[in-house]
Amino acid sequence: MKKIIFQLNNVNKTYQTNSHNVHAIRNLSLDIYEGDFTVIMGSSGSGKSTLLYLISGMDNFNSGEIKYNNFNINNLSEKELIKLRRKEFGMIYQGIHLIPYLTIFENVLTTLMLIEKNKKIAIKKSEEMLLSLDLQKELHRLPSQISGGQQQRAAVARALINNCNVLFADEPTGALNTSQGENLLNLLSNINNSNKSIIMVTHDLKAACRGNRILFLKDGKIEGELNLKKFLNDQSLDEREEEIYNFLRQRGW
């Protein structure tokens, strides 16, 4: 029996734009399981990224409840939420968002120093993390001095440096070319196979193939779910892609 790490019960999110209310998430209930590679898909405006940011504690919801490891995060102060995110969660953004005036090493080290006060330990861990992602030659370069794929790997290093339990990813291949995107997806698959839980928003069919659970969102509600086996490197991506494509097509995607 899989362990439930997130429980969402009747969650609603409404925001105002152009003087009218937008119901981004509507009475949504959902369990997310430890060790899964959960993929959230849906058309533009369906609420995918909103849901990701609600689960990760980076946005507030209007009603309902969200539990992490059976602890209700509704009751946390902003300071407590920040502490939770720093210790338990990692986030990969579509736009990468590395600090442009810091080197790749400094971007990772600065993140770790938020929870690790021993600077020697933080330096060693940051170097080891960047080494493991084949970025040893880029340590002291600025983001503008390396390729898009290297920037995205640095962003993964930053997201993982706190030894997070859950890795969130918002359209992580959106700014990458085909080769860079495939390399990143291979990395995410390896991370998931080492028993890290991943929750990813994507519109990319090839990215979705790496998940073992696909959730389809429409108008702020879950309209369908597809469960697949864990992705293994020797599997046929074509077969997984066809299965996901048929699942999406049945829902008007």
PyMOL commands that set and color helices and strands:
alter all, ss='L'
color gray80, all
select helices_A, chain A and resi 48-55+73-75+78-88+104-112+119-132+136-138+143-145+148-160+178-193+205-208+237-249
alter helices_A, ss='H'
color red, helices_A
select strands_A, chain A and resi 4-17+20-33+37-42+63-68+71-72+89-92+166-170+197-201+213-218+221-227
alter strands_A, ss='S'
color yellow, strands_A
deselect
rebuild
show_as cartoon
